[in-house]
Amino acid sequence: MRKARAMSFGAVAVLHAVADGKRFGFEIMDATGLTSGTVYPALDRLEDLGYARSKWEADSVAHRDARPARRYFEITAAGRTALAEAAARYPALRAIPRPEER
């Protein structure tokens, strides 16, 4: 796990989407409006920092649905703390209800 440092707005937006229940790349891209070139590296960094964790779905499920396997993400307790702290750094995030407030 890397040492925590201030996250970019894009990384925070990605983490917020994961906290909101968006679990795989395309869902996160749709929720944030960010490109795959931003979302996937951010997900990797968030996982390295311990703010998110991922798990690949079974190949049999993907095969049944005739699509590539998905990597599903979820936020960790450390990620929830980091997301709360990011609200202080990025005031625009305060306007977006947190998942537990909905």
C-alpha positions as CSV (number, residue, x, y, z in Angstrom):
1,M,0.0,0.0,0.0
2,R,1.4,3.4,-1.0
3,K,1.6,6.4,1.3
4,A,-1.5,8.5,1.1
5,R,-1.4,11.9,-0.6
6,A,-4.0,14.3,-1.7
7,M,-6.1,12.7,-4.4
8,S,-6.9,14.5,-7.7
9,F,-10.5,15.6,-8.3
10,G,-10.8,12.7,-10.9
11,A,-9.7,10.1,-8.3
12,V,-12.1,11.5,-5.8
13,A,-15.0,11.4,-8.4
14,V,-14.1,7.8,-9.1
15,L,-14.1,6.9,-5.4
16,H,-17.4,8.7,-4.9
17,A,-18.9,6.6,-7.8
18,V,-17.6,3.4,-6.2
19,A,-19.1,4.5,-2.8
20,D,-22.4,5.2,-4.7
21,G,-22.5,1.5,-5.8
22,K,-21.0,1.9,-9.3
23,R,-18.9,-1.3,-9.3
24,F,-17.2,-1.7,-12.6
25,G,-15.4,0.5,-15.1
26,F,-18.1,1.4,-17.6
27,E,-20.6,2.2,-14.8
28,I,-18.0,4.5,-13.2
29,M,-17.3,6.2,-16.5
30,D,-21.0,6.7,-17.0
31,A,-21.5,8.1,-13.5
32,T,-18.5,10.5,-13.6
33,G,-18.3,11.4,-17.3
34,L,-14.6,10.6,-17.2
35,T,-12.7,8.6,-19.8
36,S,-11.3,5.1,-19.5
37,G,-7.8,6.7,-19.5
38,T,-8.7,8.5,-16.3
39,V,-11.0,5.9,-14.6
40,Y,-8.9,2.8,-14.8
41,P,-5.6,4.3,-13.6
42,A,-7.5,6.0,-10.8
43,L,-9.0,2.7,-9.8
44,D,-5.6,1.1,-9.7
45,R,-4.2,4.0,-7.6
46,L,-7.2,3.8,-5.2
47,E,-6.6,0.1,-4.8
48,D,-2.9,0.7,-4.2
49,L,-3.8,3.2,-1.5
50,G,-6.2,0.8,0.2
51,Y,-9.2,3.0,-0.6
52,A,-10.8,0.4,-2.8
53,R,-10.6,-3.4,-3.4
54,S,-11.5,-5.4,-6.4
55,K,-12.4,-8.9,-7.4
56,W,-12.8,-10.4,-10.9
57,E,-16.1,-12.1,-11.6
58,A,-16.1,-15.7,-12.7
59,D,-15.3,-16.3,-16.3
60,S,-18.4,-18.5,-16.5
61,V,-20.6,-15.6,-15.6
62,A,-19.1,-13.4,-18.3
63,H,-19.2,-16.2,-20.8
64,R,-22.9,-16.8,-20.1
65,D,-23.6,-13.1,-20.7
66,A,-21.4,-13.1,-23.8
67,R,-19.0,-10.3,-22.6
68,P,-15.6,-9.9,-21.1
69,A,-15.2,-10.6,-17.4
70,R,-15.7,-7.5,-15.2
71,R,-13.5,-6.4,-12.3
72,Y,-15.8,-5.3,-9.5
73,F,-14.7,-2.6,-7.1
74,E,-15.9,-1.7,-3.6
75,I,-14.9,1.1,-1.2
76,T,-13.0,0.2,2.0
77,A,-13.3,1.9,5.4
78,A,-10.1,3.8,4.6
79,G,-11.7,4.9,1.4
80,R,-14.7,6.2,3.2
81,T,-12.5,8.2,5.5
82,A,-10.5,9.6,2.5
83,L,-13.7,10.5,0.7
84,A,-15.0,12.4,3.7
85,E,-11.7,14.2,3.9
86,A,-11.8,15.0,0.2
87,A,-15.0,16.9,0.7
88,A,-13.0,19.6,2.6
89,R,-10.5,19.8,-0.3
90,Y,-13.1,19.9,-3.1
91,P,-16.1,22.0,-2.0
92,A,-18.0,21.0,-5.2
93,L,-18.3,17.5,-3.8
94,R,-20.4,18.7,-0.9
95,A,-23.2,19.3,-3.4
96,I,-23.3,15.6,-4.3
97,P,-25.2,13.6,-1.7
98,R,-23.1,10.8,-0.2
99,P,-24.7,7.4,-0.7
100,E,-25.6,7.0,3.0
101,E,-27.5,10.4,2.7
102,R,-29.9,9.1,0.0
